[in-house]
């Protein structure tokens, strides 16, 4: 159980980040507004990602604050920026894993814990499914939840001959260093703790957290890692080399990926949302971040059960200990 926290004046506020435009999301927002209003909890809603415009021909539907206020909630509509989560007790995410990563960009800088309600497809990052919304709200309103830490990675892009990064960012899932042209391969050298480990031509390379091991890294052939593990995962993507296996390093390691100076330019894609140029001759350095992401848990479902459910794994014949 965690104690309720919020603004200095004692007001409790939930920030809601929603993948809008679906009736299911609107209905869930109304439920949250009504329940929080009855409990005296303010609701702050971010409905559009102002830092990342929607793709062309994708329709967006802004949340109508008056509709939520009519449900009895103290509702504020906020822009998606660095201060939108400040003063909030938690961030509640309505959507799939993409929406969760979007919400993490708001929660992490503010040190506010977040929790996902899956309204998407797999929803591996979500704590609960949409049909449990009433149960979830009972627990959140009562403060009957706990907060755990999830490992985060810091990413730096460094030009040749420079000591200062040209770009810095962080990732919850992974950073992908990949070819910009999709023509030919990207010539890369992997380094761990200041020593070269492998060189190859590849479509790219991923450096991931345990949380991200079930995302892109898993699709690229990496292992599943339990999220409470502390380690850094390195996974080449379609590498042309004899040694191109995934590696699991210490959480204290410094992993670097150099792009060959006579090869093609690359990019670093952070959590599939933020992109940085990595010109030929540059390097990407990855270390464990000093701060973790704060993650809301409401139950103790084993991670193995989550794997079986989300990936529809066959477990027929299991008997367990008799």
N, C-alpha and C positions, 0 to 999 in steps of 0.2 A: 504494500500500500504506500502511496506517496501523499504527502501533504499538499493541499491545494495552494497554488501560488498564482500570482498575477501581477497587476500594477501595484505601485507603492501605496495607493489608497485602499487596497484590499479588494478591488473589483476583479472578478474573474472574467477572462475573455478567451474564447476559442477562435483561432483563425481557421477558416475553412477554405481549402483550395479544391475547386471542383472542375472536372472535365464536363463543361456545360453543353447543352444542346440536346440532351436526351431526357425524355419524360421521367425515367427512373432517377436521374440526378436531381431534377426539380422536386420530385416527391420526397426524396431523401433530405434535400435542403429544407423543405418545409417542415419535415419532422424534427430536424435539428433545431430550427428556429423556434418551433413551438415548445419543445422540451427545455431548451436552454432559457427561453423567456420565462417559463413557469418557475425555473430554478434560480432566476436572477442572474444568469450568466450572459454577458454580452457576446455577440457574434460579429466577427469581422470577416468579410467574404472577399476573396480574390477570385475573380471569374475569368479574367483574361491575362495572358502572359504578355505584358507590354514590352518585355525585352526580347521576345522571340515571336514575331508575327506568325499567324497561321499560314499553312501552305496555300497556294492558289486554289481557288474553287472549293475551299473548305469553309462551310458556313459556321459562324459562331453566333451564340445567343447570350448576350449579356444578362446577368441576373438582375431581376427587378427588385430593388431593395424594398419598395413599398409592399410588394407581395409578401416578403418575409416579415416586414413589420406588422402587417395585418395578422400574421400568425402569432404575434405577441412577443417578438424578440426585439431586443435593442441591437439593431443591425447597422453596421457601417460597411460600405464598399471601399476597398483599398486597392491601390495599384500594386503590381508585383515589383517591389523594389526592396532595397536593403533594410528598410525600416518597417516593413509591413507586419513582421512577426514580433517586433519589440513590444514588451509589456504583456504578451500573451502567455497563458498557462501552457497551451499546447497547440499544435497544428494538426487539424483533422483533414485527411485527404480523401476525396471521393473520386475514384477513377481507377485506372490501371497503373502499371509500373511506370509508364511515361509521366503520368500526372504526379506520382510519388516523387520521382526525381526532380520534377519541376518544383514541388513543394520543399524538397530538401534544400534547394538553393535559397529559400527564404528562411527556413528554420535553422540551418547550420550556422550562419553568421551571427544570429541572435542567441544561439545556445538554447533554443526552445525545442523540447521533444516533439516528435511527430508520430502519427499513427495513420495507417491506411485502411480504408474500407473499399474492398474490391468491387468496382463496377465495370471492370474491363474483362479481359479474356483470362490469362493465367493469373495475373495479380500476385506474383510470388512475393513481392515486398509488403503486401497488405497483411494486417493483423487479423482481419475478420471479413466475412462476406456480407453483402448488402442485406440479406435476410435477417442478420443479427443486429440491425441498427438499434432497435429498442433496448436490447440487452447491453450493447456497447455504451449507449448513452446513460443507462442506469449506473454503470460502473464509473464512467468518466465524471458524471455529475457528483457522484458520491466520493470522488477522489480515490476510488478503489482500483488503482492501477500501479504498476511499477515502471521505472525507467532504467533501461540498460544502455550500455555503450556499444556502438558499432564502429569498427576501425575505418578510418578515412586516410587517403593518400594525398600528399602534396605533390604537385607536378610543376617542373620548371623546364622551359625551353631556352637553351643557351646557344648563342652563335659562336662559331670558331674564333678563338683568340679573345673571347670576352669572359669576364668573371661574373658579370651581372646578367640575370635572365632577361630575355626579350619578352617573356610572358610567364605568368604564374597562375596556377589554378589548383583546384582540389577535386577529388572524385570520391563518390561513394561506391560505385560499381567498378569502373575501369577507365583507363586511358588507352586509346588505340592509336598507334602510329601507323599510318597507312599511305599508300601511293595516291597522289592527287589525280593522276591521269588515267588510271586503270589500264594502262598500256605498258606491258612488260612488268618487271618486278622492282621492288624497292630493295636496294642493297643496304643491309643493316649489320651492325655489330652489337651484340649484347654484352654488357659489363655488369658485374656484381661486386660491390665493395672495392671498386677501383681496379679490378682485374678482368681482362677479356674472357668470355666464356664460349661464345659461338658467333660465327659470321655466316650469313646466308642471304640469298635473294628470296624475297617473300612478298605476298600481298600486303603484309603488315605484321605487327606484333602487339599483343595486349599485355598490359600490366594491371592486375586486378586485385581487389580485396576478397576476403572470404565471402562477403555479401554478394559481390559481383561474380563469384564463381559459378552461379547458376544462370547467369545471363549470357552475354556474348562469348565469354571465355568458355562456357560449357559447349556452345555451338561450335567453337573452334577446336574442340577436342580436349579441353582442360578438365581436371578432376572437380568433383563436387567437394566443397569444403564447408564444414559446419560453421555457422556464422559467429560463434563465440571463440573460434580459433583465431590466433593472432599470427598472421603470416602474409607474405606477398607472393602472388601467383604471376608467373611469366609464361605466356602462351604464344608461340609463333603461329601465324595464319598462312596456311598453304605455302610452307617454306620449301625451297629446293635445296636440301642439304641432308647429309647422312644423319647428323645429330640435330633434330628439330623437335625434341620432346618438350612438353611443359615442364617447368621447374617451380618448386615451392621453396622460397627463401625465408630467412629469418625476418621477423618484423623490424629488426634493427638494421637490415641491409639497405644499401643505397643501390638501386637498380638504375642503370643508364642504358639508353639505346642511341647509338650513333648512326646517322645517315651518311653513307659514303660520299665524300666530297666531290667525286667525279660521277656520281649517279644522279638519280632523279630527286626532285623535291618531294617532300612529304607533308602531311598535316598531322596534328595531334587532336583527336576528338575525345572530349571529356564527357563521360556519361551520356554520349550520344547527343549532346545539346550544345556544347561550347567548343568552338574549333579554332586552332591556332596554326599558323604556318610553321613548318619545320624545313627550312631550305637545306639543300645539299651541304654537307659539312657540319650541320648543327647536331645537337644532342638533346635528348629529353631525359631529365633526371627525376626519379621517383623515390620518395621516402615516406615513411609513416608520418602522418600529421600529428602535431602536438595535441590537438583536441580531437575528441571522438564526436560522432553524431549521436545525439540522444534519441532513443527509440522507445516508444510506449509499448508495453506488453500488458495484456489483460488476462492471459491464461498461460498455461504451461504446456501447450501442445508440443510433443517432441518434434524435433526437426525432421526425423525420419518419417513421421506421419505426414508432415507437410510435403516432403519429396514424393511420397506415394500418391498423395491426393493431387498435387499440382501437375505431376508428370504422368499420372495414370499408370504407375508402375505395377507390373504383375506380381502379386504376392501369394497367389493361390498355392496351397500346400503348406503354408507356414503353420507351425503348431506351437512354437514358443516352449518355455520351460514347463514341464508337466509336474 
